[in-house]
Amino acid sequence: MLRFLGMRLAQLVVVVLAVTLLFYWLLNLLPGNPCVAVLGAGATPDQIGECERDRNLGDPVLVQWAKWGTDTLTGDLGKSYLTGRSFGEAVGNALPRTLLLLGYSQVLALGVAIPLGLWAGYRQGKAVDKIASGGAFVALSMPVFVLGMVLILVFTVYLGWFELGGYRPISSGLVAHAKVMLLPSITLAAGLLPVYLRLLRTDVIDTLQEDFVGTARAKGLPVRHVLLRHVLRPSSFTLLTVFGIQAAQAMNAAIVVEFLFDLDGVGSLLVSWVAAREFLLVQTLVAVIAVAFVAVATVVDLLYAVLDPRVRRR
């Protein structure tokens, strides 16, 4: 276990270094002067020069990236040159919104996909299987922003059941919190659910052909017992693998969802910093996201051992 965690830590360092260096190089390819973009066209040459010195814009890209890494390791995560807000203050306000959105969407997607995928695989070729598969293809073909706009028009504009006035924390009340988080969570979950459902359905169909499932059926065990105790666990490996991949894809889709529903989460913060040329803040946030992705992949690998004792022994 210690060797495994050590390898993961080494992988984390390599991933963060590679991602941040590549991203920093891409940011510097953007046309225009970042200091002019921040200070505006009315800035004096002295103000622009001071900004360039503060940001080390006169140094090569590799030197700028190395200075950013040194400052980050010493605890200086940077602050906005335009607003003066520190990285911790900005992310501390936006991160809970994004984490809740991602968490709610995954719970909704898995909560529907697992029972429906189990039943569709068990009833292969029947009406429930055809309806579930057809619905999954429809959901996959619909862009996230289209579904989000439709939900806003129907449930917010016409029916008035939900609100579109920004984020409300749980402390403001569960009802008020649900009114602003349910629709974006459904929108994001709609892109995850069909993938989970189709994969689980396929694996369930294969698992049902195994001898141990036939033995369980021959013992007269109820269908629910067979599916939950004997079929679900060995059918979850592909689902678990894709869950780790979809966690990254969900973050990409969350940027669009946060913009549509005015949540001002990490995705919106990243877009605003890129537009304002806040390169140092963007670098730090990209590093945090890279660490999160590697952490999710590590947890997925550890969960393999929970599902399969053979992996745990090896």
C-alpha positions in Angstrom: 0.0 0.0 0.0 2.8 2.4 0.8 4.5 1.7 -2.5 1.2 2.2 -4.3 0.7 5.6 -2.6 4.2 6.6 -3.3 3.8 5.8 -7.0 0.6 7.8 -7.0 2.4 10.7 -5.3 5.1 10.6 -7.9 2.5 10.5 -10.7 0.7 13.5 -9.1 3.9 15.6 -9.2 4.6 14.7 -12.8 1.0 15.5 -13.9 0.9 18.8 -12.1 4.2 19.9 -13.5 3.3 18.8 -17.1 -0.2 20.3 -17.0 0.8 23.7 -15.5 3.8 24.1 -17.8 1.7 23.3 -20.9 -1.1 25.6 -19.8 1.2 28.4 -18.9 2.8 28.2 -22.4 -0.7 28.2 -24.0 -1.8 31.3 -22.0 1.3 33.2 -23.1 0.3 32.5 -26.7 -2.8 34.6 -26.3 -2.4 37.9 -28.3 -2.1 41.2 -26.6 -0.5 42.5 -23.4 -2.1 41.1 -20.2 -1.3 44.3 -18.3 -3.2 46.4 -20.9 -6.1 43.9 -20.6 -6.2 44.3 -16.8 -5.5 48.1 -16.5 -7.4 49.2 -19.5 -6.5 51.3 -22.5 -6.1 54.4 -20.4 -3.2 53.0 -18.4 0.0 55.0 -18.4 3.3 53.4 -19.6 4.6 53.6 -16.0 1.6 51.6 -14.8 2.0 49.0 -17.5 5.7 48.7 -16.8 5.1 48.2 -13.1 2.5 45.6 -13.9 4.9 43.7 -16.2 7.6 43.7 -13.6 5.2 42.4 -10.9 4.2 39.6 -13.2 7.7 38.9 -14.5 6.4 39.2 -18.1 9.9 40.2 -19.3 11.2 36.7 -18.4 11.1 33.6 -20.6 8.0 31.4 -20.2 10.0 28.7 -18.4 11.4 31.2 -15.9 7.9 32.6 -15.3 6.5 29.2 -14.7 9.4 28.3 -12.3 8.9 31.5 -10.3 5.1 30.7 -10.0 5.9 27.2 -8.8 8.4 28.5 -6.2 5.9 31.0 -4.9 3.2 28.4 -4.7 5.3 25.9 -2.8 6.1 28.7 -0.3 2.4 29.4 0.3 2.0 32.4 -1.9 -1.0 31.4 -4.1 -1.3 34.8 -5.7 -4.0 37.5 -5.8 -6.0 39.3 -8.4 -4.1 42.2 -9.8 -7.4 43.9 -10.7 -9.6 43.3 -7.6 -6.9 42.6 -5.0 -8.7 39.4 -3.8 -6.5 36.5 -2.8 -6.7 33.1 -4.4 -7.9 31.5 -1.2 -10.6 34.0 -0.8 -12.0 33.7 -4.3 -11.8 29.9 -4.5 -13.1 29.5 -1.0 -16.2 31.2 -2.0 -16.7 29.4 -5.3 -15.5 25.8 -4.5 -18.4 24.7 -2.3 -20.8 25.6 -5.1 -19.0 23.5 -7.6 -18.5 20.6 -5.2 -22.2 20.5 -4.3 -23.1 20.7 -8.0 -20.8 17.8 -8.9 -21.9 15.8 -5.9 -25.6 16.2 -6.5 -25.3 15.4 -10.2 -23.3 12.2 -9.5 -25.8 11.1 -6.9 -28.7 11.7 -9.2 -27.0 10.0 -12.2 -25.9 6.9 -10.2 -29.2 6.7 -8.3 -31.1 6.4 -11.5 -28.6 4.5 -13.6 -27.8 1.7 -11.2 -31.3 0.3 -10.6 -32.4 1.1 -14.2 -29.3 -0.5 -15.7 -29.7 -3.6 -13.5 -33.3 -4.1 -14.5 -32.7 -3.3 -18.2 -29.9 -5.8 -18.4 -32.1 -8.4 -16.6 -35.0 -7.7 -19.0 -32.9 -7.6 -22.1 -35.0 -7.0 -25.2 -38.1 -6.2 -23.2 -40.1 -3.0 -23.1 -38.1 -1.5 -20.1 -34.8 -2.2 -21.9 -35.9 -0.6 -25.1 -37.3 2.5 -23.3 -34.2 2.9 -21.1 -31.8 2.4 -24.1 -33.8 4.8 -26.3 -33.9 7.4 -23.6 -30.2 7.1 -23.0 -29.5 7.8 -26.7 -31.8 10.8 -26.6 -30.0 12.2 -23.5 -26.6 11.6 -25.1 -27.5 13.5 -28.3 -28.8 16.6 -26.4 -26.2 19.2 -25.6 -26.0 20.3 -21.9 -26.7 24.0 -22.7 -29.8 23.1 -24.7 -31.3 21.0 -21.9 -30.4 23.6 -19.3 -32.1 26.4 -21.3 -35.3 24.2 -21.8 -35.4 23.5 -18.0 -35.0 27.2 -17.3 -37.8 28.2 -19.7 -40.2 25.6 -18.5 -39.7 25.4 -14.7 -38.3 28.9 -13.9 -39.9 31.3 -16.5 -43.3 29.6 -17.2 -44.0 27.6 -14.0 -42.0 29.6 -11.5 -41.2 26.6 -9.4 -37.4 27.3 -9.3 -35.3 30.4 -9.0 -32.5 31.8 -11.1 -31.1 34.4 -8.8 -27.7 33.0 -7.9 -26.5 30.5 -5.3 -28.1 30.0 -1.9 -26.3 27.9 0.7 -27.9 25.1 2.7 -27.9 27.4 5.7 -30.5 29.6 4.0 -32.9 26.6 4.1 -33.2 23.3 2.3 -36.1 24.5 0.2 -34.3 27.7 -0.9 -31.2 25.7 -1.6 -33.1 23.1 -3.6 -34.7 25.8 -5.7 -31.4 27.0 -7.1 -29.4 23.6 -7.1 -31.9 21.0 -8.4 -32.2 22.2 -12.0 -28.4 22.6 -12.6 -27.8 19.2 -10.9 -30.4 17.5 -13.2 -28.9 19.2 -16.2 -25.4 18.0 -15.4 -26.6 14.5 -14.4 -28.4 14.1 -17.7 -25.0 13.9 -19.5 -23.6 11.4 -17.0 -26.6 9.1 -16.5 -26.9 7.5 -20.1 -23.2 6.6 -20.1 -23.5 4.9 -16.7 -26.7 3.1 -17.7 -25.5 1.7 -20.9 -22.2 0.4 -19.5 -23.9 -1.2 -16.5 -26.6 -2.8 -18.7 -24.0 -4.4 -20.9 -22.0 -5.7 -18.0 -25.1 -7.1 -16.3 -26.0 -9.0 -19.5 -22.6 -10.6 -19.5 -22.6 -11.4 -15.8 -26.0 -13.1 -16.0 -24.4 -15.7 -18.2 -21.9 -16.8 -15.5 -22.3 -20.1 -13.7 -22.5 -18.7 -10.2 -25.6 -16.6 -11.3 -27.2 -19.8 -12.7 -26.5 -21.5 -9.4 -28.1 -18.7 -7.4 -31.2 -18.9 -9.6 -31.3 -22.7 -9.2 -31.4 -22.2 -5.5 -34.6 -20.3 -5.9 -33.3 -17.0 -4.7 -35.5 -13.9 -5.4 -34.6 -11.9 -8.5 -33.8 -8.8 -6.4 -31.4 -10.9 -4.2 -29.7 -12.3 -7.3 -29.3 -8.9 -8.9 -28.1 -7.0 -5.9 -26.0 -9.6 -4.2 -24.5 -11.6 -7.1 -24.7 -9.5 -10.2 -24.2 -5.9 -9.3 -20.8 -6.2 -7.7 -18.9 -8.0 -10.5 -20.7 -5.8 -13.1 -19.5 -2.5 -11.5 -15.8 -2.5 -12.6 -16.4 -0.7 -15.9 -18.9 1.6 -14.3 -16.3 2.5 -11.6 -13.6 3.1 -14.2 -15.8 5.4 -16.3 -16.9 7.2 -13.1 -13.4 8.4 -12.6 -13.2 9.6 -16.2 -16.6 11.2 -16.1 -15.6 13.1 -13.0 -13.2 15.1 -15.3 -15.8 15.5 -18.0 -18.4 16.7 -15.4 -16.1 19.5 -14.5 -15.9 20.7 -18.1 -19.7 20.6 -18.4 -20.1 22.3 -15.0 -18.5 25.4 -16.5 -21.5 25.7 -18.9 -24.1 24.8 -16.2 -22.7 27.3 -13.8 -22.9 30.0 -16.4 -26.5 29.1 -17.3 -27.8 29.0 -13.8 -25.7 31.9 -12.4 -23.9 29.8 -9.7 -20.5 31.5 -9.9 -18.5 28.4 -9.1 -15.0 27.4 -9.9 -15.7 27.0 -13.6 -17.0 30.5 -13.9 -14.1 31.8 -11.9 -11.6 30.0 -14.2 -13.3 31.6 -17.3 -13.3 35.1 -15.8 -9.6 34.8 -14.8 -8.6 33.6 -18.3 -10.6 36.5 -19.8 -8.9 39.0 -17.4 -5.4 37.5 -18.1 -4.9 36.6 -14.4 -2.3 34.0 -15.4 -0.9 33.3 -12.0 -4.3 32.6 -10.5 -5.3 30.5 -13.5 -2.1 28.5 -13.0 -2.8 27.8 -9.4 -6.4 26.8 -10.0 -5.4 24.5 -12.9 -2.9 22.8 -10.5 -5.6 22.3 -7.9 -7.9 20.8 -10.5 -5.1 18.4 -11.7 -4.5 17.3 -8.1 -8.2 16.6 -7.7 -8.3 14.5 -10.8 -5.3 12.4 -9.7 -6.9 12.0 -6.3 -10.2 10.7 -7.8 -8.2 8.2 -10.0 -6.4 7.0 -6.8 -9.7 6.5 -5.0 -11.1 4.6 -8.0 -8.1 2.2 -7.9 -8.5 1.6 -4.2 -12.2 0.8 -4.7 -11.2 -1.9 -7.2 -9.8 -3.8 -4.1 -13.1 -3.3 -2.3 -15.1 -4.9 -5.2 -12.7 -7.7 -6.0 -10.7 -9.6 -3.3 -8.3 -10.8 -6.0 -7.2 -7.3 -6.6 -6.8 -6.7 -2.9 -4.6 -9.8 -2.5 -2.5 -8.9 -5.5 
